[in-house]
Amino acid sequence: MVHIDDLADLFAKVVEAAPARSVWHGISEPAVSVADLATAAAQAAGVSGETEVWPLDRARVELGELFADALALSQNVTGQAGIDQLNWEPKGPDVISDLTAVSYR
């Protein structure tokens, strides 16, 4: 999760200062649940925003096994290395605020 302007800033810092073949995660906030993202996206689209939790086997049928399994993973990654080593300073809104109040309104 990262605002596009922050990602562009990190990209520039990586090009300018990162060691060759290094890997950087452009993430400016902790993991956001799929349910929270779905609710915010629904609100931004002007619908109720109510979400329903599906059992994994049902999600696999509806969404396909690979996509359902990806959504069910705990995907905690951090961009702290870019902050610490490249002086990256993410300033954009968090994804929920961006969906519900900023870019998509």
N, C-alpha and C positions, 0 to 999 in steps of 0.2 A: 504494500500500500504506500503510494507516494504520489504527490501532486506532480503534474507534468512539468511545471516550471522547476521544481526541486530536482526532478530526474535529469532535466537538461543541465542544471548546474552541476550535479554530480558527474554527468558524462564529461563535461568540460574539464572538471578537476582530474578525472581519471586520465584523459588524454594528455593533460599538461604534466601531471606529477606521479602517476602510478607506475610501479614497476611493470615491465613487460610480462605478459602472461598471467597477471594477477586477476583475481576474481572479486567483484564488488557487488554487493546487494543494494539496490536503490530502494530502500524501505525506510520510511520516516515515522512509522507508528507500529505498535505491537499488532499481532494478529487480530483481525476483525472477523467475527463469525459470519458464515454464509447467511444465517437467519437475519442478522442485523443489516447486512448488505441488501438482502432481498426486501426487507421492510423499508429501508431508505429509498431504494430504487422505485418501489411501488408508490411511495409517497411523492417522489419527484415526478412520477408519471400521472399523478392525480387519482390513484386508486386507493383502496382501503389500507393497504400495507399489512394486512394480516398474513401471517405465514403458517404453513403446516409442516410439521416434522414428518418425514416419510421414513419408514423402515428401509434399511439399505437394499433389501431385495426388491422392494417396489421401485425405489429410485433407479436401480440398475435396469429394470424393465422400461421405465419411462424415459430415462436419460441416456441409456447405454452404460455398460459396465465400467469402462475406463473413466468416463466423466463423473459418474456417481461415486466411484472409488476415490477419485481426486478430490471431490468436494468433501468427502468424509474424512480425509486425512487431517491430522494435526500438523499444520504447516507454519510453525513458528520460526521465522528468520529475522535477523536484525541487520540494520544498516549502520550499526555503531562503529564498525571499522572505518567507514568513510568519514564519519564525524570525527573520530579520534585521529586518523592518519592523514586525512586530506583536508581537514578543517571545513568539512561540508556542514552547512547550516540550513537544514530544511525549514522553510517558513510558510509553506502553503497550508491550506486548511486540511484537517483530517478528512478521510473519505466520507464519513457519515455526514459531517457538516457540509462538505462539498456537494454531495448528492441532494441534500434536503434544503439547503439555503443559499448556495453560491452559484456554481457554474451552470447547473441544470435548471435554474428557475428563470 
